[in-house]
Amino acid sequence: MKTWKKFAVLTMIGALVTASLTGCGGSDSESDTIKVGSIHPLTGSYAYEGQQVVNAQQLAIDEINAAGGIASLGGKKLELVVGDSQGNADTGASETERLISEGVTAVTGTFQSGVTLTCMQKAEQNQIPFVVTVSANVGLMENGFEYAYRIQPNASTFVEDFLQYMGEIRTDDLKTAVLIHEDSLTGTDTGDLVVEGFEQTGLELLDRITYSASTTTLSTEVTKIAELKPDVLITNGYYADTSLLVKELNERGITFKLVCGVANGGISDPKFIEDFGDTVENFMDLNYRFNPNNEKTSELLASYKEQYGEEMSVHAVWGYESIYVLADALERAASTDPEAVKTALDETEISDHVLAQNGPITFDEKGENVNAAGVFLQIQNGKHVVVYPKEFAEAEMIIGK
């Protein structure tokens, strides 16, 4: 081969390698913005929840950019690059690959644990930090991933808090319970943990009933619950399936002394109250929550409502905080290099947050937020209020009325 031909081939190969590396994550140093990936269900059954999370992320980005951007990087602004998982694991994985090819410094997501796992795997393969917005499955952080971080409590923490608190607040007239939950990765995980430690609640578990999260009817399941006549109905699910459950219960006039969720995405959502009104008064849920006694919280909720014309869901708060966690890491790293951002995430310690947890956001060796916690919230007078534990409570708990 002639020398000039060798040079031309080597130059072409070099250009292709450079282009390939540029597309493997990390915002280009010449770019005007720092790209942050967001993958959530924006179409399909979970589009409402997914859109709320993305809205909150954009709100956080707008706040950070308005305050001057990332100072250590010359005031560079953040840009949210959004992908739609459609609630599907394969789609989520391909969207992760697309966002990485577009040069995101980190990826966030995804609302459903099964989808989150596939997206985390893609991010790990490309050595791109992944910050979980909403996904509770314990096993997500048990895979030895080095680039994954989760701010919210996992299913184990949710259930531990639920079992402990239920044992502490249970009244003498609450004797029996039925557990009903959807059968996805998170639902099954949560259900297993509830059953395993249920004895400490002081209740007798009459039955555990499961159903598909994509079901269109819960008639058979509600018939079984009605026959068992439990004092307490314990439920884990998403907005769509929990709504089906409540509709079926309401149509039949079936009530309980207490309905209590365990990380229930329906009961904790403001839309749930709008849709069901007085029929869900006094429903409770053990879930993650913002701290109602923090002044920043009321400012955040008001800002979200002004921007998007609706109440901010509890899921959205974790989307909001995910952006601030990444912004903090970028500021300390003074770099958009994914490896530098990962190192900064490892050393995260953020006390200025709006979460109902005792202590700063900080990650252990598995990437779990060591101070993550759940609280009991209850629907009272058409609003969600925290009722337990007392350090976060804004109202007295109501049981059996």
C-alpha positions in Angstrom: 0.0 0.0 0.0 1.3 3.4 -0.9 2.4 5.7 2.0 -0.3 8.3 1.3 -3.0 5.6 1.2 -1.8 4.2 4.5 -2.0 7.8 6.0 -5.5 8.3 4.5 -6.8 5.0 6.0 -5.3 5.7 9.4 -6.7 9.2 9.4 -10.2 7.8 8.5 -9.9 5.2 11.3 -8.8 7.9 13.8 -11.8 10.1 12.9 -14.2 7.2 13.3 -12.8 6.3 16.7 -12.9 9.9 17.8 -16.5 10.2 16.7 -17.4 6.9 18.4 -15.8 8.0 21.7 -17.5 11.4 21.5 -20.9 9.6 21.3 -20.2 7.3 24.3 -21.4 9.7 27.0 -20.2 12.9 28.5 -21.1 16.3 27.2 -18.7 17.7 24.7 -16.4 20.4 26.3 -17.3 22.7 23.4 -21.1 22.3 23.9 -23.1 25.2 25.2 -25.0 22.9 27.6 -24.5 19.9 29.9 -26.9 17.2 28.8 -28.7 15.1 31.4 -30.8 12.1 30.3 -34.3 11.3 31.5 -36.1 8.1 30.7 -39.7 7.7 31.9 -43.0 6.3 30.6 -44.5 9.2 28.6 -47.0 7.1 26.7 -49.0 4.1 27.9 -50.5 3.2 31.3 -48.0 5.1 33.4 -47.7 8.3 31.2 -49.3 10.5 33.9 -46.8 9.6 36.5 -43.8 9.6 34.1 -44.7 13.1 32.8 -44.9 14.4 36.4 -41.4 13.3 37.1 -40.1 14.8 33.9 -41.9 18.1 34.6 -40.3 18.3 38.0 -36.8 17.6 36.5 -37.3 20.4 34.1 -38.4 22.7 36.9 -35.2 21.9 38.8 -33.1 22.5 35.6 -34.9 25.9 35.1 -34.1 26.9 38.7 -30.4 25.9 38.4 -30.0 27.6 35.1 -31.7 30.8 36.3 -29.3 30.8 39.3 -26.3 30.8 37.0 -25.8 27.2 35.9 -22.8 25.2 37.0 -20.4 27.8 38.3 -17.3 25.5 38.3 -17.8 25.0 34.6 -18.1 28.6 33.7 -21.9 28.8 34.3 -22.8 26.2 31.8 -26.5 25.4 31.7 -28.2 22.0 32.1 -30.3 20.5 29.3 -32.8 17.7 29.9 -32.7 15.1 27.1 -35.9 13.0 27.4 -36.6 9.5 26.3 -39.9 7.6 26.5 -39.7 4.1 27.8 -43.4 3.5 27.0 -43.3 1.3 30.2 -41.3 -1.3 28.3 -37.9 -2.7 29.3 -36.6 -3.2 25.8 -37.7 0.3 24.7 -36.1 1.8 27.8 -32.8 0.1 27.0 -32.8 1.4 23.4 -33.7 4.9 24.7 -30.8 4.7 27.1 -28.4 3.9 24.2 -29.8 6.7 22.2 -29.3 9.3 25.0 -25.8 8.1 25.6 -25.0 8.4 21.9 -26.3 12.0 22.1 -23.7 12.8 24.7 -25.5 12.8 28.0 -23.3 13.1 31.1 -25.7 11.0 33.2 -29.0 9.2 32.9 -32.0 9.3 35.3 -35.1 7.1 35.4 -37.4 5.2 35.1 -40.4 4.7 37.4 -40.8 0.9 36.9 -38.1 -1.3 38.4 -38.1 -3.8 35.5 -37.4 -1.0 33.1 -35.0 0.7 35.4 -32.9 -2.5 35.6 -32.4 -2.7 31.8 -31.5 1.0 31.6 -29.1 0.7 34.4 -27.4 -2.2 32.7 -26.9 -0.1 29.5 -25.5 2.8 31.5 -23.2 0.5 33.4 -21.9 -1.0 30.2 -21.1 2.5 28.9 -19.7 3.7 32.3 -22.3 6.4 32.6 -23.7 7.4 36.0 -27.4 6.5 36.5 -29.5 8.1 39.2 -32.8 6.3 40.0 -35.7 8.7 40.2 -38.5 6.2 41.1 -38.0 2.4 41.5 -38.1 0.5 44.8 -37.0 -3.1 43.9 -34.2 -4.1 46.4 -32.3 -6.2 43.8 -31.6 -3.2 41.6 -28.7 -2.1 43.7 -27.5 -5.7 44.5 -26.0 -6.2 41.0 -22.6 -4.8 41.8 -23.2 -1.7 39.6 -20.6 0.9 40.1 -22.4 3.8 38.3 -25.9 3.5 39.9 -27.4 5.6 42.7 -30.8 5.6 44.3 -32.2 8.5 46.4 -35.5 7.0 47.3 -36.1 4.2 49.9 -36.0 0.7 48.5 -38.8 -1.8 49.0 -37.1 -3.3 52.1 -36.9 0.1 53.8 -40.6 0.8 52.9 -41.7 -2.5 54.3 -39.5 -2.2 57.5 -41.0 1.2 58.2 -44.5 0.0 57.4 -44.3 -3.0 59.7 -42.7 -1.0 62.5 -45.1 1.9 62.3 -48.2 -0.3 61.9 -47.3 -2.2 65.0 -46.9 1.1 66.9 -50.2 2.7 65.7 -52.5 -0.3 65.6 -55.6 0.0 67.7 -57.3 -2.8 69.5 -60.2 -3.0 67.0 -57.8 -3.7 64.2 -57.3 -7.5 64.2 -57.3 -8.9 60.7 -55.9 -7.8 57.3 -55.7 -8.8 53.6 -52.8 -7.9 51.4 -53.5 -7.2 47.7 -50.8 -6.1 45.2 -49.8 -6.2 41.6 -47.4 -8.9 40.5 -44.6 -6.9 38.8 -41.0 -7.0 40.1 -41.7 -4.3 42.7 -45.1 -5.6 43.7 -43.9 -9.1 44.3 -40.8 -7.9 46.1 -42.8 -5.7 48.4 -45.4 -8.4 49.0 -42.8 -11.0 49.9 -41.2 -8.7 52.5 -44.6 -7.7 54.0 -45.5 -11.4 54.5 -42.1 -12.3 55.9 -42.3 -9.7 58.7 -46.0 -9.3 59.2 -46.2 -10.8 62.7 -44.7 -7.6 64.2 -47.8 -5.7 63.1 -50.0 -7.5 65.6 -52.5 -8.3 62.9 -53.6 -11.6 61.5 -53.0 -11.9 57.7 -56.0 -13.6 56.2 -54.8 -13.8 52.6 -52.4 -12.4 50.1 -54.0 -11.7 46.7 -52.1 -10.8 43.6 -53.0 -9.5 40.1 -51.4 -8.3 36.9 -50.5 -4.6 36.9 -52.0 -4.3 33.5 -55.3 -5.8 34.4 -58.6 -4.2 33.3 -60.7 -5.6 36.1 -60.4 -6.6 39.7 -63.8 -8.1 40.1 -62.7 -11.6 41.2 -60.1 -10.2 43.6 -62.7 -7.8 45.3 -65.2 -10.7 45.6 -62.6 -12.6 47.6 -61.7 -9.7 49.8 -65.4 -9.1 50.5 -65.8 -12.7 51.6 -62.8 -12.4 54.0 -64.1 -9.2 55.6 -60.7 -7.9 56.9 -60.5 -4.9 59.3 -57.5 -3.6 57.3 -56.9 -3.7 53.5 -53.2 -3.4 52.7 -52.4 -2.6 49.1 -49.4 -2.0 46.9 -49.8 -0.8 43.3 -49.6 1.9 40.7 -52.2 4.6 40.0 -54.1 2.8 37.3 -54.6 -0.5 39.1 -55.3 1.1 42.5 -57.9 3.2 40.8 -59.5 0.0 39.5 -59.5 -1.5 42.9 -61.2 1.5 44.5 -63.8 1.8 41.8 -64.8 -1.8 42.3 -64.9 -1.4 46.1 -67.0 1.8 45.7 -69.5 0.2 43.3 -70.1 -2.6 45.8 -70.2 -0.4 48.8 -67.3 -2.3 50.5 -65.5 -0.5 53.3 -62.9 -1.2 55.9 -61.8 0.2 59.2 -58.5 1.1 57.5 -57.1 1.1 54.0 -53.4 1.4 54.0 -50.9 1.3 51.2 -47.3 0.2 51.2 -45.5 2.5 48.7 -48.8 2.8 46.8 -48.4 5.0 43.7 -52.2 5.6 43.6 -53.1 6.5 47.2 -50.2 9.0 47.5 -51.0 10.9 44.3 -53.0 14.2 44.4 -55.0 13.0 41.3 -56.3 10.1 43.4 -58.2 12.6 45.7 -59.5 14.5 42.7 -60.9 11.3 41.1 -62.4 9.6 44.2 -63.2 12.5 46.6 -64.8 11.6 50.0 -64.7 7.9 49.2 -60.9 7.8 49.9 -61.1 10.0 53.0 -58.7 8.6 55.7 -56.9 6.2 53.4 -53.3 5.9 54.5 -50.0 5.1 52.7 -46.5 4.3 53.8 -44.5 6.1 51.2 -41.6 8.5 50.6 -42.6 12.1 51.0 -41.4 15.6 51.1 -40.9 17.2 54.5 -44.0 19.3 55.1 -42.2 21.2 57.9 -39.5 22.5 55.5 -40.1 26.0 54.2 -38.5 25.1 50.9 -41.2 22.4 50.4 -44.1 24.9 50.2 -42.2 27.0 47.8 -41.5 24.0 45.6 -45.1 22.8 45.6 -46.4 26.3 44.7 -43.8 26.7 42.0 -44.8 23.4 40.4 -48.5 24.2 40.5 -47.9 27.6 38.9 -45.7 26.1 36.2 -47.8 23.0 35.3 -51.3 23.8 36.6 -51.6 20.8 38.9 -50.5 19.5 42.3 -47.0 18.0 42.4 -47.0 14.3 43.0 -44.8 12.6 45.5 -43.0 10.8 42.6 -42.2 14.1 41.0 -40.3 15.3 44.1 -37.7 12.5 43.5 -37.3 13.6 39.9 -36.7 17.1 41.2 -34.1 16.0 43.7 -32.3 13.8 41.2 -31.4 16.8 39.2 -30.1 18.7 42.2 -28.0 15.6 43.2 -26.4 15.6 39.7 -25.9 19.4 39.7 -24.1 19.1 43.0 -21.9 16.4 41.6 -21.1 18.4 38.5 -20.3 21.4 40.6 -17.8 19.5 42.7 -16.4 17.5 39.8 -15.9 20.7 37.7 -16.1 18.4 34.8 -18.7 16.7 32.6 -16.5 13.5 32.3 -18.7 10.7 33.5 -15.9 9.2 35.6 -15.4 12.5 37.4 -19.1 12.8 37.9 -19.2 9.3 39.3 -16.4 10.0 41.8 -18.3 13.1 42.9 -21.6 11.2 43.3 -19.7 8.7 45.6 -18.9 11.6 47.9 -22.4 13.2 47.9 -23.6 14.8 51.1 -26.6 17.1 50.6 -28.4 18.4 53.6 -30.3 21.1 51.8 -33.1 19.0 50.4 -36.9 18.7 50.9 -37.2 15.0 51.7 -38.8 13.5 54.9 -35.6 11.8 56.0 -33.3 12.2 59.0 -30.0 13.3 57.6 -28.4 14.3 54.3 -28.6 12.5 50.9 -25.5 10.4 50.9 -24.8 7.1 49.2 -23.3 3.8 50.5 -21.0 1.5 48.6 -24.1 0.0 46.7 -25.3 3.5 45.7 -28.3 3.5 48.2 -29.2 6.7 50.1 -28.4 5.6 53.6 -30.9 8.0 55.2 -33.9 7.3 52.9 -37.1 6.6 54.8 -40.8 6.3 54.5 -43.6 8.1 56.5 -47.3 7.4 57.0 -49.5 9.9 55.1 -53.2 10.1 55.2 -56.0 11.7 53.2 -57.7 14.2 55.5 -60.2 16.8 54.3 -59.3 16.2 50.7 -55.5 16.6 51.2 -52.5 14.4 51.9 -51.0 15.0 55.3 -48.1 13.3 57.1 -49.3 11.7 60.3 -46.4 9.5 61.4 -43.6 9.6 62.7 -44.2 12.6 64.8 -41.1 14.5 63.8 -42.6 15.0 60.3 -46.3 14.9 61.3 -48.6 17.8 60.3 -51.9 16.3 61.6 -53.2 13.6 64.0 -53.9 10.2 62.6 -57.5 9.1 62.2 -58.4 5.4 62.3 -61.7 3.6 62.3 -63.9 6.6 61.3 
